[in-house]
Amino acid sequence: MTEFLWPVRVYYEDTDSGGVVYYANYLKFMERARTEMLRAAGFEQDQLREQRDLLLVVRNVELELKQPARFNDELVVKTHITTMNGPSIHFQQAIMHKEEQDKLMATATIHIVSITASSWKPVRFPDDIQTELKRVK
């Protein structure tokens, strides 16, 4: 499947007392990239909830921190869907330095499940969204 790239700059508020990106903020950067990937495919999460009774929720995250990013670094979040079946989507994501893309800051495997907003029960991920996500670059 295709790779989606999303730029991120590290702000002061993203760093901890040691001057490096606080670990939870890598997850925020990745969340934003997945949201932007969905948006690039033509879908807004609030509209999916309102019009289709559909929510996308994180079920599992495996995050590996490689090296620290610091204030004002320009980063790129690379997002790649590895599998989509039933209610599940599995993402591989990596955060790297914009100028040195072989310099990995963090990697993650993230499992997302689609559920109904009204009952919170798993529901098959819609075919039209799957098709459009496969086209996003």
C-alpha positions in Angstrom: 0.0 0.0 0.0 1.0 3.6 -0.4 3.0 5.7 2.1 1.7 9.0 3.4 4.1 11.6 4.5 3.1 14.4 7.0 5.5 17.2 8.2 5.8 18.1 11.8 7.9 20.8 13.6 8.8 20.3 17.2 7.5 23.1 19.4 8.8 24.0 22.8 5.5 22.6 24.3 6.4 19.2 22.8 9.6 18.9 24.9 10.2 17.7 28.4 12.6 19.2 31.0 15.5 17.6 29.2 14.8 19.5 26.1 13.7 16.5 24.0 10.3 15.4 22.7 8.3 13.9 25.5 7.5 10.3 24.5 3.7 10.7 24.4 4.0 13.5 21.9 5.4 11.0 19.3 2.0 9.3 19.5 0.3 12.7 19.0 2.3 13.3 15.9 1.4 9.9 14.6 -2.3 10.5 15.4 -2.2 13.7 13.4 -0.6 11.9 10.4 -3.3 9.2 10.4 -6.0 11.9 10.6 -4.4 13.8 7.7 -4.1 10.6 5.7 -7.9 10.0 6.2 -8.5 13.6 5.3 -6.4 13.3 2.1 -8.6 10.3 1.2 -11.6 12.6 1.5 -13.0 11.6 4.9 -13.4 13.7 8.1 -13.7 11.8 11.3 -16.5 14.0 12.7 -18.5 13.4 9.5 -17.9 9.7 9.7 -19.4 9.8 13.2 -22.3 12.0 12.3 -23.2 10.5 8.9 -22.1 6.9 9.2 -22.2 6.2 13.0 -18.5 5.2 12.6 -15.6 5.8 15.0 -12.0 4.8 14.6 -10.4 3.8 17.9 -6.9 2.7 18.8 -6.8 -0.8 20.1 -3.1 -1.4 20.5 0.1 0.6 20.1 3.7 -0.7 20.1 6.1 2.3 20.2 9.8 2.2 19.9 11.9 5.3 20.6 15.1 5.3 18.6 16.7 8.7 19.3 15.5 12.0 20.6 14.0 14.8 18.6 14.6 18.3 20.0 13.0 21.7 20.0 12.6 23.2 16.5 13.5 20.0 14.6 11.6 19.5 11.4 10.3 15.9 11.2 8.3 13.8 8.8 5.8 11.2 9.9 5.6 8.3 7.5 2.4 6.3 7.6 1.9 3.0 5.9 -1.2 0.7 6.1 0.0 -2.9 6.4 -3.4 -4.6 6.5 -7.1 -3.8 6.4 -9.6 -6.6 7.1 -12.9 -6.7 8.9 -13.0 -3.9 11.4 -9.2 -3.7 11.7 -6.5 -1.5 10.1 -2.9 -2.0 11.0 -0.5 0.9 10.5 3.3 1.1 10.5 4.5 4.6 11.3 7.9 6.1 11.5 9.1 9.6 12.6 12.3 10.8 11.0 14.3 14.0 10.6 13.1 15.9 7.5 16.7 16.5 6.2 18.1 13.1 7.3 15.3 10.6 6.6 17.6 7.7 7.6 17.6 9.3 11.1 14.7 7.5 12.8 13.3 9.1 16.0 10.5 6.7 16.6 8.6 3.8 15.0 5.2 2.3 15.9 2.8 -0.4 15.0 -0.8 0.8 15.6 -3.9 -1.3 15.4 -7.1 0.7 14.8 -10.6 -0.8 15.0 -13.8 0.7 13.5 -16.8 0.7 15.8 -20.3 2.1 15.7 -20.6 5.3 17.6 -24.0 4.3 19.0 -23.2 0.9 20.3 -19.4 0.8 20.5 -19.4 -2.5 18.8 -16.9 -3.5 16.0 -18.1 -3.0 12.5 -16.5 -3.8 9.2 -14.3 -1.0 7.9 -16.2 0.5 4.9 -15.1 -0.6 1.5 -15.2 2.9 0.0 -12.8 4.2 2.7 -10.5 1.3 2.2 -10.4 1.9 -1.5 -9.6 5.6 -1.1 -7.0 5.0 1.6 -5.1 2.7 -0.8 -4.9 5.6 -3.3 -3.6 8.3 -0.9 0.0 9.5 -1.4 
